Each structure stands twice: as C-alpha cells, then as structure tokens.
C-alpha cells in the first residue's frame, strides 16, 4: 500500500467516525427535545398534584444533555480539523488537485458557516431555565431558591462556554503544512 492509499483509507475511516458522531449527536438532541418538553408539559399540567419545584428538573436535564451534545460536537470538529489540516493537504498535493477545494476546506468558507446553531441548541435550555427561575422566585424560598438559582446560573454559563469551546480550532491561524 502506498502513502496515498493509506491517507485515503484514513480519510474514509475518519469520515465514517464523523458521521457516526453526527448521528449520535442528533439522537441526543432529539431525546433532549422530547424529554425536556414532555417533562415541562407533564409537570406543568399536573402542578396541583406535584410541587412546582419539579419544574427545575427539566432545566438541569437540558443543561446536562447540552454537555453531551457538546462532547459530540467537539469530536466532530476535531475529526474535521484533522482531515482539513493533515489529510486533505497531503491528498491534494499527492493527486495534484490544487484548484479543487476538498470537503473540509469547502466547509471552512464563510458562506457555509452556521451562525444560529448556538441559539438553536441553547434555546430549549434557556426556556427551561427561565421557567425554573420563575418557579424558584414565586414563592421565594430564601435558601433553596437562592442556591438553585445560583447553581442554574453557573451551569448555564458553563453550558454557553462549552458550546463555544468547539470553536477553539482557529482554522485561519494555522498554516497548511507543505509535504
């Protein structure tokens, strides 16, 4: 097997791994939407039977689902980054395809960026947190409400920070290595 064949096989395996990670992330997102929405609806319609404090559970669940989603997003970005900076330049040079952008290089273009994905992922979480904060403040229970609001605020901040973490790959700052 020559170097190009090895690089191509590595590329194919990484693309398979990337697709699997995307499928798993999509399943977690779907489960998050279903669980959090159903929990809010179920608790909200039966609030006279249960304590309204139970509405805090969907907010915590949404945050923890987001952490799982972020871990898959990071895996996807890491694979794409490796393909873009290591494998594609080698294949381009080896196959003399200098004018053709490879897939990860194409995805890096400004026109293909997703600017609203952060809001899309965090939207349901922010709604669940908002409902929780309202429930915690009315009626206000000094110790319990204060502690839970602070914990939700800290976890929400970590959630937003975590969604920004996959963007730590600064594609433009890294030169493509010549081989």
Buried (B, 14 or more C-beta within 10 A) or exposed (E): EEEEEEBBEBBEEBBEEBEEBBEBBEEBBEEBBEBBBEBBEEBBEEEEEEEBBBBBBBBBBBBBBBEBBBBBBBBBBBBBBBBBBBBBBBBBBBEEEEEEEBEBBEBBEEEEEEEEEEEEBBEBBBBBBEBBBEBBEEEEEEEEBEEBBEBBEEBBEBBBEBBEEBEEBEBEEEEBEEE
